[in-house]
Amino acid sequence: MPTPVLTPSLGGFLSPTSTASPSLSVNIGQPMFVSTIPMELLNKVTTGGVAVNYRFTRHPHLYAPRMVGIELTFSNLSTEEIPIIKLGSKSLPSGMSLHEFPALSNIPPEQSRSVTLGIDYNDTTQAAKLDLVIGSRPYTVSISCPTGEMVRPLNMSQMAFTQEQAKLSGMNEATGRMSLPSTHSDAKSVTQRIYHTANILQVPSGDTDLLLFAGQTVSGGSLVLLSLGLDTMVLTVNTEKIVLGNMLVKEIKTALEKQ
């Protein structure tokens, strides 16, 4: 019997082809961490009274699962009503796409409104540039996506992890050696910090000194496999997205080495 393989299906979800093995059970998991802390996009001084914050939702965008969901919150901190807030012109690199949010009307003072913006980053680290029209004035903003937000979690067995990791060696492998602070060097602390940094899911491992995690890119559905040896302090990311893999190693290394 031929060995089955996993290929991306519509929406980027992994699905078995006619040659797939039942032992390689893989399915989309739920995020283990979703940040509730917004990041500043525009401050009230720049806009004359409206603060704009954003955060990554870590859930598939309703319009298209290939898009990263970004929640935008507009807070009217002025003393006057804001007649309209809408999306203006946009400048996207080749291969990227965007789903607009509906315009907001008549926002009273001291009130906030939230909308969801969908961006297909095409598994790249390039930023999306767009205009937010507040009242009658456009404000140009740039929204880049950390590589840890470009992936979604996968439920995967250790057998499947090992088999798929073996296919993603050589140029598809990025590594980094770390020095963990003594206060955050145990498996639980390390796992929590990895979850905060990347939207991936832990793979059961029989080795207490080896942490395994699996995910796939939101846009293209490419596997992203992460392993960390607590005894060797070596972090390894295996993925066909070479640039993304190297960036993910740097992001996780920075997060894990924080005091």
C-alpha positions as CSV (number, residue, x, y, z in Angstrom):
1,M,0.0,0.0,0.0
2,P,1.4,3.4,-0.9
3,T,2.4,5.8,1.9
4,P,-0.2,8.6,2.4
5,V,0.8,12.2,2.5
6,L,-0.9,15.3,3.9
7,T,-1.7,18.1,1.5
8,P,-3.3,21.5,2.0
9,S,-7.0,21.6,1.1
10,L,-9.3,24.5,0.6
11,G,-8.9,27.1,3.3
12,G,-5.4,25.8,4.1
13,F,-6.5,22.9,6.3
14,L,-4.5,19.7,6.1
15,S,-6.4,16.8,4.6
16,P,-5.4,13.4,3.5
17,T,-5.0,12.7,-0.2
18,S,-5.7,9.4,-1.8
19,T,-2.3,8.2,-0.7
20,A,-2.5,9.3,3.0
21,S,-1.8,7.3,6.1
22,P,-4.5,7.0,8.8
23,S,-1.6,7.0,11.4
24,L,-0.8,10.6,10.5
25,S,-3.8,12.1,12.2
26,V,-3.6,15.9,12.1
27,N,-6.4,18.4,12.8
28,I,-6.8,22.1,13.7
29,G,-6.6,22.8,17.4
30,Q,-7.7,25.7,19.6
31,P,-5.4,28.5,20.6
32,M,-3.8,28.0,24.0
33,F,-3.4,31.8,24.5
34,V,-5.1,34.8,23.1
35,S,-3.8,38.2,24.2
36,T,-6.3,40.7,25.6
37,I,-3.7,43.5,25.7
38,P,-4.0,45.8,22.8
39,M,-1.1,47.5,21.0
40,E,-1.2,51.2,19.9
41,L,-1.7,51.9,16.3
42,L,-2.6,55.6,16.5
43,N,-2.7,57.9,19.6
44,K,-5.2,60.6,20.3
45,V,-2.6,63.4,19.8
46,T,-2.0,62.3,16.2
47,T,-5.7,62.1,15.4
48,G,-7.0,64.9,17.5
49,G,-8.9,62.8,20.0
50,V,-9.2,59.2,18.7
51,A,-7.0,56.4,19.9
52,V,-6.7,53.3,17.8
53,N,-5.4,50.0,19.2
54,Y,-5.2,46.5,17.7
55,R,-4.6,42.9,18.7
56,F,-4.4,39.6,16.9
57,T,-7.4,37.4,17.6
58,R,-5.8,34.0,16.8
59,H,-9.0,32.8,15.3
60,P,-9.8,32.2,11.6
61,H,-11.3,35.3,9.9
62,L,-15.0,34.7,9.0
63,Y,-14.5,35.9,5.4
64,A,-11.5,33.6,4.7
65,P,-9.6,31.2,6.9
66,R,-6.4,32.2,5.0
67,M,-6.6,35.6,6.6
68,V,-5.2,36.7,10.0
69,G,-7.9,38.3,12.1
70,I,-7.0,41.7,13.6
71,E,-9.3,43.4,16.0
72,L,-9.2,47.2,15.8
73,T,-10.6,49.3,18.6
74,F,-11.4,53.0,18.1
75,S,-11.8,55.1,21.2
76,N,-13.3,58.6,21.0
77,L,-11.4,60.5,23.7
78,S,-12.4,63.9,22.3
79,T,-15.4,66.1,23.4
80,E,-17.1,65.8,20.0
81,E,-18.9,63.0,18.1
82,I,-16.9,61.3,15.4
83,P,-19.2,61.2,12.3
84,I,-17.4,58.3,10.5
85,I,-14.5,56.0,10.7
86,K,-13.7,53.9,7.6
87,L,-11.0,52.2,5.6
88,G,-9.4,54.3,2.9
89,S,-6.8,53.5,0.3
90,K,-4.5,50.5,0.9
91,S,-1.1,49.4,-0.4
92,L,-0.4,45.7,-0.2
93,P,2.6,43.7,-1.5
94,S,2.1,41.2,-4.3
95,G,0.2,38.1,-3.1
96,M,-1.4,39.8,0.0
97,S,-5.1,40.6,0.3
98,L,-7.4,42.4,2.7
99,H,-11.0,42.2,3.8
100,E,-12.4,45.6,4.9
101,F,-14.3,46.3,8.0
102,P,-17.7,48.0,7.8
103,A,-17.6,51.8,8.4
104,L,-18.5,53.1,11.9
105,S,-20.8,56.0,12.2
106,N,-21.6,58.6,14.9
107,I,-19.2,57.6,17.7
108,P,-20.1,59.7,20.8
109,P,-17.4,61.1,23.2
110,E,-15.9,58.6,25.6
111,Q,-17.2,55.6,23.6
112,S,-15.3,52.8,21.9
113,R,-16.1,50.6,18.9
114,S,-14.3,47.5,17.7
115,V,-14.2,45.9,14.3
116,T,-12.3,43.0,12.7
117,L,-9.9,43.4,9.8
118,G,-8.8,40.4,7.8
119,I,-5.3,40.3,6.2
120,D,-3.9,37.5,4.1
121,Y,-0.1,38.0,4.7
122,N,0.7,35.2,2.2
123,D,3.0,33.7,4.8
124,T,5.4,36.6,4.5
125,T,6.8,39.2,7.0
126,Q,5.9,42.2,4.8
127,A,3.6,44.9,6.3
128,A,0.2,46.0,5.1
129,K,-0.1,49.7,4.6
130,L,-3.5,51.3,4.7
131,D,-5.3,54.6,5.5
132,L,-7.8,54.9,8.4
133,V,-10.2,57.7,7.6
134,I,-11.3,59.3,10.9
135,G,-13.8,62.1,10.2
136,S,-12.6,63.6,7.0
137,R,-8.8,63.0,7.5
138,P,-6.8,59.9,6.4
139,Y,-4.1,58.5,8.6
140,T,-1.6,56.1,7.1
141,V,-0.7,53.1,9.3
142,S,1.4,50.0,8.7
143,I,0.4,46.7,10.3
144,S,3.0,43.9,10.3
145,C,2.4,40.5,11.6
146,P,4.8,38.6,13.9
147,T,5.6,35.2,12.6
148,G,4.0,33.6,15.7
149,E,0.7,35.1,14.6
150,M,1.0,33.7,11.1
151,V,0.4,30.1,12.3
152,R,-2.5,28.2,13.8
153,P,-2.3,25.2,16.2
154,L,-2.4,21.6,15.0
155,N,-3.3,18.5,17.0
156,M,-0.6,16.0,16.1
157,S,0.7,12.7,17.4
158,Q,4.4,12.3,18.2
159,M,4.6,9.7,15.4
160,A,3.2,12.1,12.8
161,F,5.5,14.8,14.2
162,T,8.6,12.6,13.8
163,Q,7.7,11.5,10.3
164,E,6.9,15.0,9.1
165,Q,10.0,16.5,10.7
166,A,12.2,14.1,8.9
167,K,10.9,15.4,5.6
168,L,11.7,19.0,6.6
169,S,15.5,18.8,7.2
170,G,18.4,20.7,5.6
171,M,17.4,24.1,4.4
172,N,14.0,23.7,5.9
173,E,15.4,23.6,9.4
174,A,16.4,26.6,11.5
175,T,18.1,26.3,14.9
176,G,19.1,28.6,17.8
177,R,20.8,28.0,21.1
178,M,19.4,29.7,24.2
179,S,20.3,30.7,27.7
180,L,17.1,30.6,29.8
181,P,16.7,32.6,33.1
182,S,16.7,30.4,36.1
183,T,13.3,31.7,37.1
184,H,11.7,30.6,33.8
185,S,13.6,27.5,32.8
186,D,11.1,24.8,33.9
187,A,8.9,23.1,31.3
188,K,5.7,24.8,32.4
189,S,7.2,28.3,32.2
190,V,8.9,27.6,28.9
191,T,5.6,26.2,27.4
192,Q,3.6,29.2,28.5
193,R,6.1,31.6,27.0
194,I,6.1,29.7,23.7
195,Y,2.3,29.8,23.7
196,H,2.4,33.6,24.3
197,T,4.7,34.0,21.3
198,A,3.4,31.6,18.8
199,N,-0.1,30.2,18.0
200,I,1.0,26.5,18.1
201,L,0.0,23.4,20.1
202,Q,2.1,21.0,22.2
203,V,2.7,17.5,20.9
204,P,2.8,14.7,23.5
205,S,6.3,13.6,24.0
206,G,7.7,10.7,26.0
207,D,10.8,12.6,26.9
208,T,10.5,15.1,29.7
209,D,13.5,17.1,28.4
210,L,12.0,17.4,24.9
211,L,9.2,19.8,24.1
212,L,7.4,19.5,20.8
213,F,4.9,21.9,19.2
214,A,3.0,21.8,15.9
215,G,1.2,24.3,13.7
216,Q,0.6,25.3,10.1
217,T,0.8,28.7,8.4
218,V,-2.5,30.5,8.2
219,S,-2.2,31.4,4.5
220,G,-0.6,28.5,2.8
221,G,-1.2,25.6,5.2
222,S,2.6,24.8,5.5
223,L,3.6,22.7,8.4
224,V,5.6,24.4,11.2
225,L,7.2,22.0,13.7
226,L,9.1,23.2,16.7
227,S,11.2,21.2,19.1
228,L,13.1,22.4,22.2
229,G,15.6,20.3,24.2
230,L,15.6,21.5,27.8
231,D,18.8,19.7,28.4
232,T,20.6,21.0,25.3
233,M,18.9,24.4,25.2
234,V,18.6,24.1,21.4
235,L,15.5,25.3,19.6
236,T,14.7,23.9,16.2
237,V,12.0,24.9,13.7
238,N,11.2,22.8,10.7
239,T,9.1,24.3,7.9
240,E,9.3,24.8,4.1
241,K,8.8,28.5,4.7
242,I,12.5,29.2,5.3
243,V,12.3,32.9,6.1
244,L,9.4,32.4,8.5
245,G,11.2,29.6,10.2
246,N,14.3,31.7,10.9
247,M,12.2,34.6,12.1
248,L,10.2,32.3,14.4
249,V,13.4,31.0,16.0
250,K,14.5,34.6,16.7
251,E,11.0,35.6,18.2
252,I,10.8,32.6,20.5
253,K,14.5,32.9,21.5
254,T,13.9,36.5,22.5
255,A,10.8,35.6,24.5
256,L,12.4,32.7,26.3
257,E,15.5,34.6,27.3
258,K,13.6,37.5,28.9
259,Q,14.4,37.9,32.6
